[in-house]
Amino acid sequence: MIIFEPSSRGSVLKDFDKRDYKYIDSVTLNLGIMTQSLADTAYIRLYNFTDGVEIANAQIKGYTKDALQYVEFNSNNILNSLPDKRITLVVQINSSSGKIANGLAPYLKLRRN
C-alpha cells in the first residue's frame, strides 16, 4: 500500500478553476516518470490541497524500462472529478520501494473535442 501525506510538497498549481475554461470536455494530468530501479513502480496522485482530498481518477501508476530515462504517462479524464470552485492542486509522487521517484514537467492538458 502506498501512503501519501496530505501536504503541499510537490508541484503546485494555485488558483485553478475549471469554470475559467467553459468549452473544455476533458482534463488529464500528464507527466514524465522516472524510477531509481527497474523493479520500482511510481505512484502519482493529484491532491486538492484546498479541500484536503485526492482528485478521483487522477492516479497514475508507472515504471520505467531504463532507470535513467523518463516515460510520459497520463491520467484518465478528471474534468468531472474537479470541484466547481477555485482550488490549489498539488502533484504528489511516491514509489513502491520508498526510494525516490521523479516526475518531470507535470501539467494539466485541457481539451475540447
N, C-alpha and C positions, 0 to 999 in steps of 0.2 A: 504494500500500500504506500502510495506516495503522499507525503504530508506537505502542505503549503502553509506558511504562516500568513495571516492577514496583515500585510504591511504594504507600504508604498515603495518598497525596494523593487526595482525593475525599471523597464521603460515606461514612462508616464505620458499619457495624453490627457491634458487638463481641459475642462470645459467642453467636452464633446456632447453634442446634442443631435440625434438623428433627425430631428424635426427641421434642422437647418438645411437638410438635403431632401426636399419634398418629393422628387421624382425618382428616387432610387428604389430598387426592389431586391437588392442583395448587398450584404456587408459580410466580408470574410476577414479573418485575421491571417496574415501571411508573414513568414519569416524564414531565415536560413537557420538550420540547426547543425551543431557540431558537438559530438560527444568525445570524451577523452579516450575511450577504448571502444573497440568494435563490439564488445559484448554488452555495452551500456545502452540504455534507452533514455531519451529525453522526454520529459512531460512538460507541456506548456499549458498555461491557462490564462484567460483574460479575466481580470478581477475588477469589479466595480468597487473602487475604494470609497466612494461617496456613501454607498449604502452598506458596505461590508459584505458583499455577496459575490460569488463567482458568476460569470455570464454563462448561461446554459448554451450548449452546442459549440462552444469556442475552444474546447480542449483539443490539443494536438499531441499525438504520441509519435515519436520518430527516432530513427537512429541513422548513423552514417556508415557507409561501407568502407570509408577511409577516415581514420581518426584526425586527419589534418584537412579535411575538406567539408565545406558547408553544403547541405542539401536543403532545398526550399520545400516547405510544407505550407498547407493552408487548411483552415478550419471549414466547417460547414457554414451555411448561411446563418448568420446570427441576428439579422435585422429584427425579427420578432422577439428575440431574447433581450434586446436592449430596451431600457425604460424610456418612456416619453418625457424626458427631462434632461437637464444639463448635468453631466457626471464627470468624474475623473476616473480614467481607466488605467490599469497597470498590467503589463505583460510580465508574468512570473514563470520562471523556469526551474525545474528540479530534475534529478536523474534517479534511475533505479538503483544505482550503486551508492548514491550520496556524494559522488565525485562531481566535479564541475562539468556542467553542460552549458554551451554557449548558444546564444541567439543573436543573429546578425540582422540588423535593419528591419525590425518588426514594423508592420504598417497595416492599416485597415484599407481594404480595397472596396470602394463603393461603386456599384454598377447599376446601370439602368438598361433593361432589355427592350 
